[in-house]
């Protein structure tokens, strides 16, 4: 049996294996039972870390950093550009489930602020042009 | 521990190394303000209200979680400190629903007191408080998130004290809130309704469901015959709502008040506590002599019953089938008593005053209608009784004491101690010993079983029988015993479990604050009630004996089974 101390690892693994990059309610309940950790705590931990999600996300999870340096370099502006390009608001998923948008805490890319993390890749020094190219590329890549 | 000299506000003081600044300040008669700090819980250091200035340190430090060190110079009321505390309180107030006048905790709110004490005269910050739906989905507990200040005391009570885990903090930063899993209603999660979260909440974010008006309405309904029972723990705690010292015994004043506002009869749950001992004692003997499931668990505490139904359903056969004293009372009031008085049970309204929030849910359990009607109609907590007394404008402290009514108001000291952890076991042993040996038990005080310790045990020789007993209070302590029983590692015959720390005197419906210090005084008072009683063994209760002669015939008999026993079901 997996121990109670393996909660975070388990949550990460379950998310990794889910198509929508998230941990569903059913999975949260399953993890609670398997690990013997109360459902409230499993949900609490899953909701605490911005790398984990309890809501279904897109195939590409666009995480815009809004910690200090990125914020000053215009993270909110970056968010608006992504919203326009993808036709969704922050926190939403595109209809084709390809992209989702959210903020994240610092991803350690302050030197190239404003930065985003899309799945496992980090992209920095963003502006409107770069974002357009990036979205275009990912759209193609997905097909 | 070596002692170190420190200086607090210009006063030198010698304290043990490792003492927190908060504790050290008490030694120079300074009470540093706190909010998330609770004397019976681990230090959290999350609210920052207790910040103080330490010389040569750039930032203010939280007094609750900063240990003193040699030569430390501390300022607890400098301008910097006062301003920081006000800012912190203002930040909390910006996200607090300030409907104080209509709040259940108005007059007994730690945030309100702090604002008064720290001279908060304006709240300049923009309000970000959201009006959120109130969760009143269950019969016992109401949650109002708009009042929550996120101190986390309720989480400690729910996880560490009770091991239930119905609520936890979700999200982070300014989005953080205390929530049930997946934002479900409290009625849809594994909550035992013990109300320990209520007892530690500094504000009015969690409270019991208000049933006071139902009682007023019943009393004004001329067609109804309204009777009331009060639990053992009420008489040693209600006084706290009326500026009396913890541990004041106010039985006669409560009875006088209840008669004054028009109850037809004022009875005592202690009567059915005595009856519980007879039934449960015989059930234990029956299990011992007939190879029944052992150990047997007590069943008086509805929070505990919900707990085992949720978390250890495989052990449900070990739970005594006896109803709790509250429910036995209801069933008898609408059968034996109604018959005796020539009343139609449909016109009898049974009100209970309980130290407990889970009792509200117990009363509406589907199987609790063996009299043909819902056995107990309305349950009020001790706090609700306090509010009702205040609303009535009757000055309870000035009333002349009165006695309970016959017949269901007669009880022994053994019943009184049901209100403290270990009491049910002690009462049961007093009776079981004499029933089995037919000899008088000389030393009836089982002191090993008393007190606030989480679990206690004893071995008692009952004739040829060596009976191993255990007592646990607080569900996290119960869990440890349950695990032993499940693994076959426990050799107990009889186990008393009370859901709340300290037993019913620490129940979720009791006056706030109910710290361990207060609980110890309530317990002391409970044993004083016992010592002062003429009769101290349940089987010597003359009215219980009449009840068997006239009505029930014999313990565990047909009528007892119908009215006084019940069954449980898995909720897992």
Interface residues (C-beta under 8 A of the other chain):
Chain A: X25 X28 X32 X38 X39 X40 X41 X42 X43 X44 X47 X48 X49 X50 X54
Chain B: X159 X164 X165 X166 X167 X168 X169 X170 X171 X172 X179 X180 X181 X182 X189 X190
